[in-house]
C-alpha cells in the first residue's frame, strides 16, 4: 500500500496491522501491539510478550529494507493476517518487489520440524488459493520464512522454508525480491476479501451448501470438477426431456472430489428446474444424496444440526433408504435422481440377506435400479465410485453388480449407462450400445491435498511393493508441493508434532487412525480394540472443539477411529498407527498376524481388504500424515521401508 492510510476494513480481509513500510518503522511499539491486542482480544500473556519482543527487531529490519531501496517505500507490512474463511493467522507478511514473503516467528534458537511444516503450509495455501499468488496465472512468488527469534544469521533452507534469525531478515528479503521494475502487490489487492478462496473440507462444504445453497468458488477445484458436474447435469436434464432412465458412474482417485461433485449436483440448485408435481403433491426435491458410508452420514448430520436442521434431508444413509423402500413395493421415491456415494462398495445379495431379515434376495444395485423404475416418467441413478476403497465384507463384487442389475431388470431396454472408458470392461453384461463412455466422468486429479498430486500413486506403490527408489522420488515431489509424510516410533513425538504444528489453528482437525484388524497396537497406547471403538461417537470426534467439556474431540489424541469410521472423511492431518496386521517382511507385505473375520463371513480376499484399509488410512490427511510405528521387532522392517521410501523421520538421529 503506497499511502499512509489503512485499508478500509469493510472491504478487506482482517489483519491486526497493515501499513506501508515507512509508516511501520516510525510508529511506536505500543501503537502496534495495541492494535494487535484489539484484534486478538483473547491473546495469552505469552502471545502479548512475544509481540512486545518481536516488533522492535521487525521495525529495525524494515528500516534496513527502506535504506537500501526507493521502491521499498511502496512495500506493505502486515501483522497477524487472518486467512479468509479460516481461523489461522500468519505472524507477518511483507509485500515486496514481485514477491510475497510470509514469516512465521518462533521464540526459539532452532527450528522444529512442526514449525517448518507450519511455515511451509502458509506459503502453500497462498499459492493454491490466493488469486494474486497463483503460479499458473503469473502471480507473485510466495516465500516461506521461519524466524527463530533467539538465533542469529541465515540458518539454511529446509523443505523450501528459509530459516533465519531476526538480524538476517533484511538481507533475506533482498535475496527474495524480484529485480526492479517488478512492482509489489498493493495491500488492497492482497487483502481483498474474495482474493483467497480455500478448498473446504467435505463437512465445511456441506455446511455451506446447507446454509446458503451454494459453494464458494475455488478456481483450482472448480477447474477439475466442473466438467463432471456439467456432464452429470446435462445427462439428467436429457433423461427428463426424453423420459428415459440413466445410470451414471463417476469414478475418481482418492481425494479427487467425488463427494463434492455429488453434493453440488444435489444441493447447489443445478436441478431445481426439474421439480415436477405428482398426484399427491410436489416432490420435496428433484434429487437425494445417499451414502453407504455410515460415519460420513453421522458426521454431516451431527454438524448440520448446529446449523439449524437435523441434516437428514441433506444426506441420508443408504441402508435406511433400502430398508424403507424394499419392504413396501408400493412406495415411490419422491425424487427423480438418486445419488449413491461409494457405489463400488454396494452390498452383494448375500450381505443384504445377512443384514436384512426380509430381504428379497437382491444386491443393493438391483434394489436401487428397481426403486428407480418405480419413479414415473424418468429417473437417474448416479454412482460415485472410488477405486481400491472396498474394506467391508460384502463389498468385493465391484462395479459389475450395477451392469448385472440393469441387464436382469424387467425394464432393461429403458436404461442407458454413462461412465468413463475405464469401466467399460465391467459393463459387458449390458446390451450392445447401452454403455456410453465419457472421459469427463473420471476425476484423476487430487484436490483434497491442496497442490500435492499423486498421493494415491505413492500410497498404492508403497502398499503394492514397488521399489523404494521411485517411491522416494514421489515422496520428494509431495514434500515440495506441501504434503508432509512423517514417521516416528514414539507416540509422544507424534502427538507433540501435531500439537505444535496446529497450536495456532484451533479449527484444525487431527486425530489417531488405526486398523481394526490389528491385535498389538492396544499395548502401545492405541485404543483400537472393539469395545473402545464401539463406544466412540464419530460426530463429536470429528466435530467437537478440543476444549469441549465432554472431551470427545479427535484433537485430544486419546481415542482413535478405524478405517470404517475414517473412510470418506478427512482431517487436516492424520496420525496413523501402523499395526502388525499388515507388515513388511523385507520383500513383501503380510497379513498373517491380522485378526480373523467372524465365523461365517463371506470374505473373498482378506489380504486385499487389509491393503485397502491402509490405503484409506494413509489418504485421510489434507496437509499430511504422521505414521507411528511401535517399537517391536515385527515392525522393524516396516519402519525401514517407510524411511527408505522417503517418509521423513521425526526421531532424533
Number of C-alpha atoms within 10 A of each C-alpha: 23 17 13 13 11 13 18 9 12 9 12 18 21 20 22 21 20 27 22 24 26 22 16 22 21 10 11 13 17 12 11 18 21 17 16 19 17 11 15 15 9 9 13 11 9 8 13 15 12 16 21 14 14 17 18 14 14 19 21 15 19 22 18 16 23 18 11 11 12 10 16 23 18 24 25 26 25 22 23 19 20 17 22 19 15 14 12 19 19 21 19 21 21 23 27 29 24 20 22 27 22 24 25 21 22 19 13 13 14 18 17 17 18 18 22 23 24 24 27 29 21 22 24 24 21 23 23 24 21 23 22 22 25 18 14 8 9 10 17 24 21 23 24 26 27 28 30 24 20 14 19 14 15 18 17 10 14 14 16 19 21 20 27 26 21 22 19 17 24 19 14 17 21 15 10 18 20 17 11 11 9 14 19 24 25 17 23 15 14 21 26 21 18 17 18 24 22 22 24 19 16 20 20 15 20 27 24 18 19 21 14 12 14 16 21 16 13 17 17 17 22 17 10 18 23 15 17 23 21 16 17 24 16 14 17 25 17 15 20 18 12 10 14 17 28 25 26 23 26 29 27 19 22 28 27 22 23 27 24 20 22 24 24 21 22 24 24 18 13 17 19 13 9 18 16 14 9 10 5 6 9 13 16 12 18 22 24 24 23 26 25 21 23 17 20 25 24 21 21 26 24 22 23 22 13 11 14 10 15 15 22 16 14 21 22 23 20 23 19 12 15 17 14 13 17 20 13 9 11 9 13 14 20 18 20 28 27 23 27 28 26 24 27 27 27 30 25 21 21 14 20 21 16 13 12 15 8 12 18 13 16 19 23 23 26 23 19 22 24 20 20 23 23 16 18 13 14 21 26 29 23 24 27 24 24 23 14 18 24 25 22 17 19 22 20 21 18 18 21 18 22 27 22 18 22 26 20 12 16 11 13 17 14 15 22 20 23 23 23 20 15 12 18 17 10 15 20 15 17 23 15 7 8 18 22 13 15 16 16 21 25 24 24 18 21 21 22 25 25 23 20 23 20 19 22 18 14 20 18 19 17 19 18 12 15 14 14 17 11 14 23 19 14 21 22 20 16 21 21 16 20 26 27 24 23 22 24 23 21 16 19 12 15 23 21 11 20 22 17 15 21 20 14 14 14 14 17 18 24 28 24 27 29 28 27 20 23 22 16 19 20 12 9 14 13 21 20 25 19 11 9 13 17 11 8 15 16 25 20 19 23 25 19 21 20 19 12 10 9 10 15 23 25 24 26 17 20 15 20 25 27 24 24 19 21 24 22 25 22 22 23 19 25 26 28 27 28 25 26 25 23 24 22 22 14 12 10 11 18 16 19 12 16 21 13 11 12 8 6 6 12 14 15 13 10 17 17 14 21 23 23 21 26 24 23 26 27 25 26 28 26 23 22 25 25 26 28 24 23 23 14 11 9 15 20 17 15 21 24 13 20 22 18 15 23 21 24 20 18 19 12 5 4
